[in-house]
Amino acid sequence: MPEDSVPAARLVRTVASPLAPGSADAPGLLPQAGRRLVVQRGDAELAVVDADSGQAVRFPAPWPRRFGTATVSPDGRTAVFAGTHAVRCVDASGAVLWEVRHGCWSGECPELHREFAEYADDPVEHGGRPDGGSAAFSPDGKLVWAHVLGPLPDHADALGDVEDEDDEFWLVLDAADGRVLGLTGTGTVAAGSFHTPHADPAQMGLSIGEGEEGSPALWGRWDGRTLSVRTVDAETVLLDASPSGRHLLATDVQQDALYLRAAGDGAILRDLDAHGTVPALPGGGRVYWDFEAAFVGEHLAVAGTSASDGGRHPARHWLVDTTGMTLRGAVAYPRPVTGPVRPAGGGAWWTVARDGTRVEVWELADED
């Protein structure tokens, strides 16, 4: 794309939300091993639609959506629910394939419950929306990475000589049977977390939100025998990994700057401040980056300022040249879009329609 051209977006796919708005979380898209799976969580099910084939499958949910997060395997055959008391893998019939029970994320419950029915009507210990962890499949579908709270009653042997079994742990699980292959304590007090996949199935990123306490980002490597983890930064949020896997895109907790980091050691290579770079809207306040962005090439990314724009319609998204961390310009869409940018894989990104009725997949109309 020439330096002086306006970056234009082309709509490549529109997928209708499988569940009705208002009855479910907003739909999302998982780029999985060359596939794009649109996922949407309702209280009773996780609905999954292949964005290319339109093939749909629904997984019965073991607990309502406020009790955790969910993801689906790259082949679309199994779903993993990361809940308040367990990480559970099920098939489309709802049959439990495996489960890893853990301590309660609510912070008020001393029990290690086996079934949701045991705490479903407990407004004191499990009222509202409990804190929680998350889980993600490796791109090849062979591993599940899970952030959980100890103890692990059915996997005490995996803890070995861990000093505090009530710590939070990052687990590497065998996706076939749920065996704990490796683990490490995170030393965090999470309100929530999410994973950032990497081109190498043996690597994964984890961003942990601790509310006012901080936001550490971790990077894990599984060599088949040992899980090694390093802290990328104590106050950062991982956004995406480049197609080659050599670079990471991140922002700080205040969302002031975008950072290009080396995946190898997490070192900051370059950065781009929003202030002084992104034009402020008339009458607007501080401009800052969204907590979502996407690589659309090894040296190009699309990032938004939709949150700082006050949710104004349409959203503003920007093409960033990561070689020098410079702004190429505002992305021009053929129709208005809302919300942030998220990775769709293969040089594409996705957005959700304002009314939540569809996921839209975009790519650059003119590439270098």
N, C-alpha and C positions, 0 to 999 in steps of 0.2 A: 504494500500500500504506500503510495507516495506520501512524503512528509506533509505536503500542503493540502492533501485531500481530506474531505470530511468522512470520518469512519461511519459507514452505513451498515445497518443490520438487515439480514434477510430472515424471514420466518421460515423455518424448515419443518416444523411439526407442531401441531396443536392436539392436545390430548384432553378430552373431557374428564373432569373429576369423577371418579367412580362412586363417591358418596355425596350426598346432598350437603351443600353448605349449611352451616349451623348445627348439623348433627355430628360433625367430625372435625378433626384438625384440618388445617389447610393442606392441600395435596403437596407432595414433594416429588423430586426425581432423583433416583440413584443411578449413576453411570456405573454399570457392572460388567466388566469383561466384554466390552464391545456392545453391550445392550444398554438400553435406557428403560428403567422400570419406574413408572409413576406409582407412588405409594400414598395411601391415605388411611389414617387411623381413626376409626370410630370407637365407640365404647364397647361394641360387641364383636368387632372384626377389624382386621387389617386387609384392605383391598389393594391389589397389585395389578397393574395393567402394563403390558409390554408396549412401549410407545411406538414401535415399528409394526409389529404384527397385530396389535389390538387384543391379543390373547389376555384373558383376565383370570385371576384366581383370588379367592378370599379365604383368609385364615381366621378361624374363630379365636377371639382374644381371651386370654385367661383372666384378665382383670380390666376394669375401665381405663380409659386413656390417661386420666389424671394420675394414675399410679405407675407411670413409667414411660419408656420409649420403646420403639420397635424398629426392626430392620428385616430385610429379606435377602436370601442367598442369591448369588449371581445367576443360578439356573432357575430361580423363581419357585423352587420346590419346597423350601422350608423357610420359616420365619422365626426370628429370635425376639423375644420380649424381655427387655431389661426392666424388671419391676422393683417394687419396694422391698420384697423379701427374697427374690430369686431371679435368675436368668434362665428362661425356659425356651426350649426349641420345640416347635410343633410343625406338623405337616398340615396340608389343606383340610384334612378331616378333623383337625384339632387334637389328634393323638400326640401325646408328649413323647418326643424322641429322646430327650435328655433334659436334665435340670441341674443347676448349680444353686443351692440355697446359700443365703448369706445374711448378715445382720440387717436390721431394719433401718431404712433411710429416713424414717420419720423423726428419729432422734428421741422418741418418747417410749418406744416399745422394747422391752427386754426379751420378748419371746422370739423364737425361731419358728415362725409359722410355716406349715406345709401347704396350706390351701388358702386361697383368697377369702373363702367363706368364713374362716376363723377370725378375720379382722375387718370384714366388709362393713360392718355396722358399728365400728368403733370410732366415734367422732373425736374422742380425746387424743388417742394415739395416732390416728391416721386421717384426721380431718383435713380439709383443704386440699392442697396439692403438695405432697411430701417432696423433700429433696430427692435426688436420685443420681444414678450413674448413666451409663450408656453401653452399647455394644455395636460391633461392626464386623462384617465378614471381610477377610482378605480377598483381593481381586480374583484369586483362583478358587475361592470357596472352600479351601481346606482348613482354614483357621477362623476362629472367632476371638476377637479381642474384646474384653469386657472390663469395665471399671465398676467395682463393687465395694461394699462395706463389709468388713469382717464382723464376726468370725465366719468360717466356712465349715459348718458342722459335718458335712459329708466328705470333706476333703482336708481333714486336719493334718494328714500326712504330707500334703503339699506345702503346708506352712513351715514344716521343718522346725528350725530354731528361731523363727520370727519372734521378736521380743514382745510385740503387742498384736495379738490376734484380732483386736477390735479396730485396727488401722483400716484405712482404705487401701485396696489393692488393684493393680492392673494385671489382669489374667490373660494368658494365651491358652485357648481351649482348642481341642480337636473338634472340628465342626461335625464330624461323623457321630461321636459318642459323648461329647462334653467333657472328656478327660482334661484335667488341669495339667498342661504341659510345662508351663512356667508362670511365675508370678513375681511381682515386686511391690513393696509398699510405696505409696505415693506421698505419704506424709501430708496429705491435704485434708481440708474440711469442706467438702464440696456441697454446693447448692445444685449443681448440675454439671454435665460434661458432654462433649461430643468428639467423635473421631475424625481424623483426616487421613484418607487412604493414600497409598504411594504406589507407583508403578511396580515396585518390587513387593511381592506378596509377603515377604518376611519383614517389612517395615510398616510402621503405622505411627500417626501422630495422635495426641490426646490433649485437648484443651479443657481445663477444669475451671469452672467459675466458682469462686468462693464468696460471692456477695461482696461485702466491703473489705474482706480479708485479703483478696488478691485474685490473680488469674494465671496460675502457672501453666505452661505448655510443655509437654513431655514428648520425647521421640523414642520409640522402641524398635529394637531389632531382635528377631528370633532366628538363631542359627541352627535350629533343629535340636539343640540341647539346652541352650541358655538364653534367657531373656535379659538383654542389656538395655538400660534406660538412661537417658540423659535429660537434663532440664534445658530446654531451649531458652527460656526466659521466665522470670517470676511474674511478669506483668505483660503478657502478650496473648494473642488469640491467633491460631493458625487458620488460614483461609483456604489454601489450595497448594498442591504440589505440581511442579511443572511436568510436562509430558515425559521428559527424560528422567525425572526424579532427582535431578541435581539441585534444584532450587525450590524454596518454599516461599510463599507469599503470606505475610502476616500483618497485623496491625497491633497497636498498643491498646491498653484498656481504655484510655481516653479517646482513642480513634483519631488521634492527631495526624498520624503518618502511616503510609504503607511501607513495609519493609521487605526487601528481597534478601533472603537468608540462604546460606549454603546448607543443603540438607545434611552434608557430612558432619559438620560440627555446630551448626546453628548460627554461625557468625553472620552478622549484618554486613551485606555487601554494598547495598545502596538503600536510600529511602526517599520518600516523596511526601512532603507536608501538604495537607489539604489547604491550610491557610496560606494565602498568597499565590496559590496555584489554581484552585477551583474558584471560579467567580461566585461571589455571594449573590443570592437572590435579593431583589429590591425589598427593603424592610426586614430582611432575614437576619438571623443571629449568626453564631459561630458555625462555620462549615467544617464538617468532619466526615470521615469515611464510614461506610457501613461495616458491619461485622461479617459481611459476605463479599466474596469476589471470586473470579475464575480466570485461570490461565486459558487463553485461546490460541496459544502457540508457545513455543519455547521461550520467546522473548516478548510476547504480548499478553496483556491481561485486560480484563474489563472489570472495573470497580465502580461502585455507586456512592452517591451522597444522599440517597433518598430519605434516610432517617433525619439528617440534619436539615433537609429541605422541608421538614414538617409534614411529610406525607403528601405533598402537593402533587397534583396530577398534571402532566406525566412526571415520572421519575427521571432523574438525571443520572446517566451512566457515562463513564469515561474510559476511553481507550488509553492504556498506559504502556509505553515502551519500557520494558524492564531492563534493557541494555544500559540505559542511562537514567532510568526512572524519571521519564519525562512524559508529559501529557500530550497525546496526539490530538485530542479534541473530544467533544461530546458525541456520543453514539447517536446517529439519526435513525429512528425507527419508522417503519411505514405506518404504524398506528401507535397511540399512546400506550405506555407500559407503566406498571406500578411496582413498588417494592424494590428489593435488592437483586443483585446478580448472584447466581449460584452455578457451580460447575456442572456441565452436562457431558463432558468428555468429548474427545474427537474434535477439539477446537470450537466447541459450542458452549452456550450457557442457557440457563432457563429462568423464567419469571412466572409468577402466578397472576392471573387476571384479578382485577380489583374485587370482583364479586365471588372469587374463589371457585368458579365453575370450570376452569381449564388451566392447564399448564402449557406454556408456550416455549418452544425451543428455538434459539436464535444462533446465527453464525454471521461472521463478517461477509458482506456482499462482495467486497474486493479485498483479496489477500495479497501479501507480498509475492 
